[in-house]
Amino acid sequence: MTTGSTRLIQIIHPQQGRRVAYVQEPYLVLLRDTRSIYDLALEAITQKKKLVDLIQLRLSSETLDYDSVYNGSSPWRLLPAFDHPENEMNCQVSGTGLTHKNSALNRQMMHAAATEKLTDSMQMYQWGLEGGQPEPGTVGVQPEWFYKGTGTNLRAHGEALEVPPYGNDGGEEPEVAGIYVVDQEGQPWRVGFCTGNEFSDHVMEKKNYLYLAPSKLRTCAIGPELVVDMDFQDLAGSVRILRNNAIIWSKQTKTGEKNMAHSLQNLEHHHFKYAGHRVPGQAHVHFFGADAFSFGEQIQLQTGDVMAIQWDGLGRALLNPLEVAAEKEELMQIKSI
């Protein structure tokens, strides 16, 4: 079951500033006195209210046409489905890898030697199968974890994902991202889920698996919608690559606990067990892994290609064009104080 009835977006207007809106197809209903989902979530925690109830109390009579906002013809522009509205550096973006079998198989093929021995990647996936879904209330095996940067790397629906001058490639990773805030007592709270394109440099990673960390330090996209009341059990989706408005590659994909080696509880525990991830006021965007990506089938993206990702129950599709930097990498000059 994947249906979610409470879906929010974040938008911004050149004169009116930021707002949050409730999705009521084909309209967006603006929330009163609400600049960000981050603020709304912390307010619900402080007031000891369910987020869905607070949303209903904030609904206004102001509506917008969703199509015009979604396709970019409205003065209102989509923002990432979640962020830290005051300080992008207080939003940590991270992810969990090797949670899906196809991800592990792709990694196995990328890093396999001539022998029949399992790669470290496949071995870690196997550990997840054996110990990643522990009994409720107990700790399971830890997954692979990676850092993607801060909120400065988040992009919205329609915005480009960039291959920087120092990058070797860029490819989509169709995922679901968990969205979290940390309250003033250091307690993490899950706000909801949204469609994500984790976007990585697979060519760099393939050179040597020790390059995984820098291959992940790239822009990524979430949205356009955040679903507050979704069940993360069994989600079906699709991913497409469009070139000159024609589909050059597509695949059906699955995620959710029934399709993963780790339970949601286990993934969340191993992210938030670190005190540095429980700093009061912190925001977190955490990707849960991909089941399919075009690089695994030898598709190389180029400037102008559009990556389209959609999950049943998570609202409209997330579309992002690819942009390859034209300039060459230059030496970063560091000044001495």
SVG drawing of the C-alpha trace seen along z (x, -y; Angstrom):
<svg xmlns="http://www.w3.org/2000/svg" viewBox="-11 -42 61 60">
<polyline fill="none" stroke="black" stroke-width="0.4" points="0.0,0.0 1.6,-3.3 -1.2,-5.8 -0.6,-9.2 -3.3,-11.7 -1.5,-14.6 1.0,-16.1 2.8,-19.4 5.0,-21.6 7.2,-24.5 7.1,-27.5 8.5,-31.0 7.2,-34.2 9.5,-37.2 7.4,-39.6 5.5,-37.5 8.3,-35.2 8.1,-31.6 4.9,-29.7 3.8,-26.1 0.9,-24.7 -1.3,-21.6 -1.8,-19.5 -5.4,-19.1 -5.3,-18.2 -5.5,-20.1 -5.0,-22.9 -2.6,-24.0 -4.1,-25.4 -1.9,-27.9 -1.3,-27.5 -1.7,-30.5 1.4,-31.9 3.6,-29.1 6.9,-29.8 8.4,-26.3 7.7,-22.7 10.6,-22.8 8.9,-25.5 5.6,-23.8 7.0,-20.5 8.8,-22.1 5.6,-23.9 3.6,-20.7 6.2,-19.1 6.1,-22.1 2.3,-22.2 2.1,-18.4 -0.1,-18.2 -0.2,-15.7 1.3,-17.4 -1.7,-16.4 -4.0,-18.1 -2.0,-21.3 -2.0,-21.4 -5.8,-21.2 -6.0,-24.1 -3.7,-26.2 -5.6,-25.8 -6.6,-29.1 -9.0,-30.0 -6.2,-30.9 -5.6,-28.5 -3.1,-28.2 -3.2,-26.2 -0.8,-23.3 -0.1,-22.8 1.3,-26.3 3.5,-26.1 4.7,-22.6 5.5,-23.5 7.2,-26.8 4.7,-29.2 3.6,-30.7 5.5,-33.5 5.4,-31.0 8.5,-28.7 8.9,-25.3 11.5,-24.9 13.0,-21.6 10.3,-19.7 12.2,-20.3 15.1,-22.5 16.3,-24.5 14.7,-28.0 17.3,-30.0 20.6,-28.2 21.3,-25.7 24.4,-24.5 22.0,-23.2 20.5,-20.7 22.5,-17.5 22.1,-15.5 23.1,-11.8 22.1,-8.4 22.2,-4.6 23.6,-2.4 23.5,1.3 20.0,1.6 18.5,3.1 19.6,6.2 20.0,4.5 22.2,1.8 24.5,4.4 24.6,6.4 25.5,3.2 28.2,2.5 29.4,6.1 29.8,5.8 31.6,2.5 34.2,3.7 34.4,7.5 37.8,9.0 38.6,12.0 38.0,14.4 34.6,15.6 35.0,14.0 32.2,11.6 33.2,8.0 32.9,6.0 29.8,4.4 28.0,7.7 29.2,8.9 27.7,5.8 24.4,6.4 24.4,10.0 25.0,8.8 21.9,6.6 19.9,9.6 21.0,11.6 20.8,8.8 19.2,5.7 15.6,6.4 16.0,7.2 13.2,7.8 11.4,4.6 13.3,2.8 16.6,4.4 19.6,3.2 20.5,4.8 23.7,4.7 24.7,1.3 24.3,0.4 26.6,-1.5 26.3,-5.2 27.4,-8.2 27.5,-12.0 26.2,-14.1 26.7,-17.6 24.5,-20.2 21.3,-21.9 23.3,-23.9 23.3,-20.8 19.5,-20.4 17.7,-21.1 14.0,-21.4 11.8,-19.8 12.8,-21.4 16.3,-22.5 19.4,-21.2 21.7,-18.6 25.3,-19.4 28.3,-17.5 31.1,-19.8 34.4,-20.5 36.1,-17.9 33.4,-15.3 33.7,-12.3 30.0,-11.7 26.5,-12.1 23.7,-9.7 20.3,-9.4 19.5,-7.4 15.7,-7.0 15.1,-6.9 12.8,-7.9 14.2,-10.3 13.2,-10.4 12.8,-13.9 13.6,-14.7 13.9,-17.5 15.6,-17.4 13.8,-19.2 15.3,-21.3 15.9,-18.3 17.9,-16.5 15.1,-14.1 14.8,-13.3 11.3,-13.3 10.3,-11.9 8.4,-14.5 7.6,-12.4 8.9,-11.1 9.5,-12.5 10.7,-11.5 14.4,-11.8 17.1,-11.8 20.3,-11.0 22.4,-11.7 26.0,-10.3 29.2,-10.1 29.3,-6.4 32.3,-6.7 34.4,-8.1 33.2,-5.4 33.9,-2.6 37.6,-3.6 38.1,-2.5 35.5,-1.8 37.5,-4.1 36.3,-6.9 32.7,-6.3 32.8,-9.2 33.8,-11.9 31.5,-10.4 28.5,-11.2 29.4,-14.9 27.1,-16.2 23.8,-18.1 20.7,-16.1 16.9,-16.7 13.9,-16.1 10.2,-16.8 8.1,-18.2 5.9,-16.9 6.5,-15.8 4.0,-13.1 3.3,-13.3 1.3,-10.1 2.8,-7.4 3.5,-3.8 7.0,-2.9 6.3,0.8 6.1,1.5 6.4,-1.3 6.4,-0.9 7.8,-3.5 9.4,-4.3 12.5,-6.1 12.9,-7.5 15.7,-9.3 14.4,-11.7 16.6,-13.1 15.1,-15.7 11.7,-14.8 12.1,-11.1 12.5,-8.3 15.9,-6.6 15.7,-4.4 13.1,-3.5 12.6,-1.0 10.1,0.0 11.5,-0.1 10.6,0.9 11.5,-0.3 10.1,-0.2 10.9,2.3 9.5,5.3 12.0,4.7 15.1,3.9 17.6,5.7 17.1,3.3 14.1,2.1 13.3,-1.6 13.8,-1.4 17.3,0.0 18.3,-2.6 17.0,-5.4 18.8,-4.0 22.2,-3.8 21.8,-7.4 20.7,-9.0 22.8,-7.0 25.6,-9.6 25.3,-12.6 26.4,-14.8 23.2,-13.9 21.0,-14.9 21.9,-18.6 18.9,-20.6 17.4,-22.4 19.1,-20.3 17.3,-19.2 18.0,-16.0 17.4,-14.6 18.3,-10.9 18.2,-8.8 17.2,-5.1 18.9,-3.6 18.0,-2.7 16.8,0.4 17.6,-0.8 19.7,-3.3 20.6,-3.8 24.4,-3.7 24.1,0.0 22.8,0.6 25.6,-1.5 23.6,-4.7 25.8,-7.8 23.8,-11.0 24.6,-14.2 23.7,-17.9 20.0,-18.4 18.9,-14.9 16.0,-14.9 15.8,-12.4 12.2,-11.6 11.4,-9.7 7.9,-8.9 6.7,-6.8 3.1,-5.6 1.7,-7.6 4.3,-10.3 2.6,-12.7 3.8,-14.2 7.0,-13.1 10.4,-14.7 12.1,-16.0 15.6,-17.4 17.8,-18.1 21.4,-17.2 24.0,-20.0 27.6,-19.3 30.0,-22.1 31.7,-23.5 34.7,-24.8 37.8,-22.8 38.9,-22.0 41.2,-24.6 43.5,-24.4 41.8,-25.7 44.1,-28.3 44.1,-28.4 45.2,-31.7 47.3,-31.8 46.2,-34.0"/>
</svg>
